[in-house]
Amino acid sequence: MKKQWSMIGAIVLLLIAVLFSWMNSQNATVNFGFSKVTMPLVVILVIALLLGALIAVLLSTTAYLRQKREIKNLQKELAANKAMRRQPEAVAESVSTEDKKEDSSEQNEE
């Protein structure tokens, strides 16, 4: 059922795109300063839409890669912190074992 609704949505969007292009079929001139281009308005709008989408994808990709790198660095830092936290526990265990040995040797001497 979900695929059917997706297909209906796609058909509706296609019909809207066809109507949009039919309504905007007149020629338009774009002046770039160094050149003038005349083409149908719908083509200009589609090109502008695609350029905007490309810019959005590039900006979101750089942000995603930056976040991914930061997560990797934070995971390394967390692992180092966990290792440092475990190390004093091991030292504390060996110290407490030595204290127990000293206590037992003192009791034996008395």
FENSUL-V20617 format. One line per field, one symbol per residue. psi: psi as a letter, one per 30 degrees, with the letter a starting at -180 (. if undefined). burial: + if it has 16 or more other C-alpha atoms within 10 Angstrom, else -. Layout:
psi = ???
burial = ???
//
This chain:
psi = eeeeeeeeeeeeeeeeeeeeeefhflkkkkjgeflkkklkeeeeeeeeeeeeeeeeeeeeeeeeeeeeeeeeeeeeeeeeeeeeeeeeeeeeeeeeeeeeeeeeeeeee.
burial = --------------------+-------------------++-+------------------------------------------------------------------
//
